[in-house]
Amino acid sequence: MASAVPSGDFKGDRFAGGAHANTFKAQMVAPAPSATAAAAAEPPAVAEAASGEGLFCLVVSVEVKPDRVDEFLAAMKIDAEGSRKEPGCRRFDVLRDSSDPNKFLFYEAYVDDAAFATHQTYPHFAPWKAFEASGGVTSLSAAFSTGTYFELGSSCPSEPADPLCLVVSVEVKPDRVDEFLAAMKIDAEGSRKEPGCRRFDVLHDSSDPNKFLFYEAYVDDAAVSAHKAEPHFAPWVAFKASGGVASQAVVFARGVFFGTTLGVARHASP
């Protein structure tokens, strides 16, 4: 999996894998901007989207206190809807863990580190910061990755309201990475053409060259089953069967706030 960072200043040293000086949590609860600053921070007109490869991606895992879930969801609805309008944001999906109603994931992708830093200055980020600061979160960690096979465009007419999402964390044997990437290129490109697939992003851990993450989203359970029957899924299955994977973990979740960013919409097929 992309390296979990429950604490750390990920900007500057995350690609070098250096020691972290400041806490990630502290950044998430920094004081909200003043009214003047907030007004100035409103998202400008959307710029042209960058290539999907090399995007700054993160998966934030959050456990919320059971009696505060509704409050949390209200804050994240504001954050998600506002974030998707940012010129530097390419993904902002909020997911609910299928095995625990108090656990959530944010899947975020930005054109670069600077776009993520800017994201934290927008007024729509403030409700999440305030909620976290108020003690509504039981635990929080973040995993950072870089987009490897990541398609910005989309041919789907609309996003599903309740997609089935998978976050697959894989560690590959060091001498098999090139073979793995070849198999996943076939899988990713083919999967995106499936009528039931809405996301298939392959990410590379920012601190470990042998760790990867797949983020997949499908319209329903039947679409996942259909995906596994497709011929482009076979190279991944064969690679895994051959012993190329050192470890694998899968988290199943349902999309709660799931939508297309304006940056991605610019690349969507008409």
N, C-alpha and C positions, 0 to 999 in steps of 0.2 A: 504494500500500500504506500501511497505517498506518505512521507514521514510525518507522523503526528507531532504537532508542536503545541503542547499545552501552554508553553510560555516561550517568549522570544521575540526579539525585534527582527522580523523576517526580511525587512528591506535592507539591502546592502550586503548582508553576509549569507543570504539563504542559498545562493548558487554556489558559494564556496564551502558551505556546510560548517561555518564558523560558529563559535559560542554566541548565545543570545544574551543581550544585555538588559533589555526591557521586556516587560510582559506583554504578550499578545492581548490578554484580557484587559490590561490597562489601556491599550489603544482603543478597545471596543467600548470603554466607558469614559473616554475623555470628555471634558465638559462640552456641552452642546454649544454651537456657535451663537453669537449674539444675533438679534433680529436683523441688524444691518448686514452682518456677514452671511447669514442664512439667505437673505434675499440675493446677495451678490453671488451666492454659490448655486443658484438654480441652474439646471443643465442647459447649456447653450445648444444651438442647432446641431443636429447630429452630423458628425463628420463621416467621411468615407471609412468603412470598416477595414481593418487590417487583415492580413492573411490569418487563417485559423491556426497555422503552425506557429509555435513559439508563444502562444498566449499564456498569460499569467493566470493560473487556475488554482482554486482552493476548494476544499470540502470542509465545512465547519460542522462538527458534531456537537449537538447541544442536548442536554437533559434538563427539562423544565420541571419545576415543582408542580405536582398534580393540581393544586388549587389555583394555579396561575396560568394554565394553558390557554384559556380564552383570551386573557390579556396579552400573552405572548403572540398569539395568532393575529390579534389586531395590530400589534406593532410591526410584525413581519409583513403583513399585507401592505402597509404603507411603504416599508423598505423595499419590498420586491417590485411593486408597481413603479416606484420612483427610480429605482436602480436601472430598470430596463430602458429608461429614457436617457440614461447617461451616454454620451458619445463614445466613451471608452469601455462600456460594458457589453459583453457578447453572450453571457448566460447569467441568469439569476433565477434558479429554481429552488423552491422550498419544499422539502419532502418530509413525510412522517414515517418513521420506522414501522414496518409491518408487524414487528414482534413486541413493541412497547409504545403505547400511546403517548408517553411523556418524552420520547426521544425524537429528535428532528435532525435533518441535514440541510445545510445550504450548499448548493453547488453554484459556484460563481466563476466567471471567466472574464478577464479584462485584457485589453490590447497590450498592456505592459504594467510594470510596477507603479509607474506614476499615475496611471488611470485608477489603480486600486487605492492609492493614497488619496487621490481626489475624491473617490467614492465616499471616503470617511468624513468628508467635509460638507456633504450635501445635507439639507434639512431633513430629507426622508430617512437618513441614517440615524437621526437623533432619537426616535422612539425606541429603536432597538437598544441603543446605548443606555437610555434611561431605564428600560426594563432590566437589563443586565445589572446595572448599578444598584437597582432597588432590591436585589437579592432573589430575583425570580428564577435564576439559573442554578441548577445543582452542579453541573459539570460542563466544561467547554474545552474543545481541542480543535486544532486546525491542521490540515494536511495540504501541502503545497506541491504543485506539479506544473509541468510545461506541456502545452498542447503538442502532440506528435501527429496523430491523424485526427483532424478536427475540421469539420465542414461548416462554414458559416451560412451557406445558402440553405434554403428549405423549399421543398416542393409541396408540402402539405398545406391544404387550404385553411386549417385551423388547428389549434392545440387541443388535445383531449382534456377534459375537466379533471379526470382522476387516473392519470397514467400509472402503469406499473413500472417502477424504476429499479435498476440494479446498479450497485456500486461494487465492482469486482476488483479486488486488490491482488496483484500477482507479483511474486518474486521469481525471476527467471535465472537459470544457471548461467554464470558469466560467459561461458563459451558458446551459449546458444542464443544470445540476444539478437544477432542479425537474423537468424532463422525465425525467431519469434516475431520480429518486426515484419518480415515478409508475409508470414501467415496472417498477422493482424491487419495488414494493409488490405489483403483480399477480403477479410471478414468485415472490416469497417466500411469499405467502399460498397460491398454487396448489400450489407445490412441497411444502409441508408436508402436503398432503392425499394426496400420492402414496404408494402402499403401500411403495415401496422407499426413501423418503427418511426419514432420522433426524435431520438437522440442516439448517436453512437460516437462517442468521443474517446479517443485513446490518449492517455496522458502519461508523461514520463516523470517519475519522482525527481524533485529538484535537488536532492542530496544523495541519492543512491542510484547509480546507472543501471542496476539490475531490477529495480522495482517499477511497476507500472500500475495504472488504474484504468479500467473501462467504465465509462458512465453510459448506461443504456436506458432508454425509455420507450415503452410500447403502449399502444392504446388500451390493451387489456391482456389478460393471461393467455388467451388464445393466440395472440400475436407473438408472445414469447415462445410458445410451443411451435408455431409455424416457423419462427426464426431458426430454431434448432434443426429443422428439417431441410433448410436451404443448403445448396452445395457450397456456398461461400463460408459456411460455418465449419465445414469439414477440415480445412487446414489447421484451425485452432484446436479442434478435437484431436487430430492426429499428432500435433505438436505436444499436447499435454500427455497423450497416451505414450509417447516416446520417452517420457521422463525429463522433458525440458523445463518443467515447472518445479521450483523448490518449495513453494507454498502458495496457497490460494485461499481467499476468504471472500464471501459474498454477503452483502447487506441488501435486503429487499425493502423497498419503501414505496409509498404512494405519493404522487404529486399533490401538494396542497395549494401552493401558488406556483403555477407553471405556465410560462408564456414566452413569446418571442420578443427579444429586445429589438429596439429600433435599428440598431447597427446591423443585426442579422436580417431584419426585414428588408433592408436595402439590397441585400443579395438574394432574396427569395425569387424563385421563378415566377413569372407573371401567370 
